[in-house]
Structures are given as structure tokens and as C-alpha cells.
């Protein structure tokens, strides 16, 4: 049974009780308790799950998603892994930010990212804040705020940040809500409306070694797109994750992709770099080496079986994706529905249709040594197929060795 992953989601409402957005929360199990030793790790986990596991359009739709973050995450640039549209980073400014941190936050704001000044309880939180004039939301935490000071907090927030939305956190009762409406809050969040909902689904993990190898390549000044394609293509789970990103409406890719290379070009090397960082920093376990090598072997052979050029790239993608149902313990039709792949690739994977489906069947027959099936497929010379398959196995084995080290061969055992 595959591992399950979790994420919390609590609605944030406007004065008419319409959903403005959701705060996305780290969860490591089906209950509502948050257990994470590192706040930054929790943030990266929420980002990774929301973007790469669920997809933003599925978890927040056309509303806003608010994610707790430290300013250091913005300084590191990892915030750019998330699309600026629809995402608001909640940042607590316990003391005024220093110059480099403040500059990084302002640059991010100019790049289209939005911030919520979080956990405001005192007037000094606003008066001393460097972030406030650049914030889109101010969140006032009711339980630790003196009620008589709330009107002044709202007034100062709006004076220093014209157009800012002021949110009341921890609205627990109908009386709380009535008072907050009277104070003039714009947004409301708390158990009176809804407790955080814990969502779960089977994990779609990527192999950490593959992600780290890709991350290392993406730090080079002379990035080679052929090498990037090779590294992503070394791991079916990494390929799946990158295609899933391309399927996210948040990135505006309103077209089908026909190969892994096409996906990389559409996303851009900068976005691929950020995805590699996010995957490498996440803690999801990887797929087995055997399945990864099998996928790479199929990719290599199918790309050789079909005609050259673009068809080879498409065939390579089919081979990689053909093992993802085993990796994720999920039926292939369900996985295909999560990806922006062409109908040609989808039908090859699900129904073995078309030239690509036939090539996949040939590779599977070679794996089983099924001579009768190869004859029925009119696959050609058995000797030629044996040579082609052996070359694909060797290529896949060498590629995996570059990333995670040589495999222990049976011939090495004594």
C-alpha cells in the first residue's frame, strides 16, 4: 500500500461569509495536530504537497491560498517555486527586518507575490513593521489582543497600507463574529466557521537522488537542456511530477505536451530549477531503484523503436510513464487524468493503442521473453530486438549509476 500524505485547509471568509481563500497548513497525519520540528521544513512540505501532489487548482480553485512562511524562505528565493497568482505568504515580523531581508521582500512584491502580516496583537507590531506598507493582508489574532485596542489596530493598518484587507483570526463564537463585523474587519477565520479540514491522498513521491542530481545540474551557469532532459528522464517519478506541474492552471500552460523536452521548454529552466529545489528539499520517500531502472529501460527502447526526431522524445516519455502505476499503486487511467499529455500518449499508456502502444507492448514482450507475442506484433528480427533491449538495459543501468551509484550485480556476489 502506498504512503498517504496530508495537508490542512481552513477557509477564510468575507463579511458575507463567502470564501475568500484557504490557509494551507502542515499536517503529518489524519488528525488536526501539527507536528514539525522545523517551521521552514513545514512550509516547504506544504508548498510541495499543494503544488506537486494535489495541484493548486484542485486544492484552492480560483481562490487564494495562504501559506505560513519565514522571511528567510523569500530571501532564499524558494518562494518562486510557487506561482504568484493566488498565493499569499503569511509572515510574522516579530522584530523589524534588516536591510537585505526587507529588500528581498520588496523585490518579491514587485514580482507579483503577496504577503500577509501575521500574528498582530499589539500596536507596536504595526508601528515598527517594515513589511506593513507592502502587505496585502493584516491578520489580527483575537485571543491575544486587548479588545479595546482593536479599532486602533485596524485604523493604523489602513493608514500605513491603503487598500490592505484586515483579517480577524481565531473567531470562535457567534459573539466574536458579531463584534468583528462591528469593528469593520474585512476577513474572518476561526472555528466558528470551520475547523481545519485535513485532506489526504496517496503520495506521488519523487526519488530524492534523482532530484538532487537535477538540482546540482540546474545550478550550473551553462545549463545544457539535453542533460536536464536526461536527468529528469532518469526517473519516472520525477517525470510525473514535472508533467503534473505543467498541468497546473496556475502556470498558464493551456496546451497539451507531447514529450518531456516540450514540458521543460514550456516551463522554462528557471521554473525547473525551482521545482528541483522543492522536490530535493521535501522529505517524500522515493520509488524503488528497480522500477526506476525499468522505466528508463523502456524509455530508451521505445524511443529507438519509433521513428526519429520528435517521435523519439514522445516514445521516451511513454516509456517513463509506463511504470508510474506500479510506483504510485494507482490505476493508469487515474494517473493519466492528472497529466497534460496528448491523446496519443494517453491511449498508448491506457489501451496500448497506436504506434506508441505497439512499441510499449514490444518492450514488455522483450522483458518477458515472450517470443510468440513478439511474432504476433510483427516486431521483426529477434536478434535485433535482443540487441536493442540489451543496449537499453545497459544505458538505463549506467544512467542510474551516475545518480545513485553502481548497482550490486549478482555476478559480484561470492
Secondary structure, DSSP 4 states (H G I P E B T S, - for coil): ---EEEEEEEEEEETT--EEEEEEEEESSSSS----S-HHHHHHHHHHIIIIII-HHHHTTTSEEEEE--HHHHHHTGGGGS-STTEEEEE--SS---HHHHHHHHHHHHTT-EEEEEEE-SHHHHHT-SSGGG-SEEEEEGGGS-GGGHHHHHHHHHHHSTT-EEEEE---SHHHHHHHHHHT-SEE-STTT-PPEEEEEE-----HHHHHHHHHHHT-SS--HHHHHHHHTT-HHHHHHHHHHHT-GGGT--S-B-SHHHHHHHH-HHHHHHHHHHHHHS-PPPPPHHHHHHHHHHHHHHHHHS-STHHHHHHHHHHHHTTHHHHHTS-HHHHHTTS-B-HHHHHHHHH--HHHHHHHHHHHHHHHT-HHHHHHTT---HHHHHHHHHHHHHHHHHHHHHHH-----GGG--
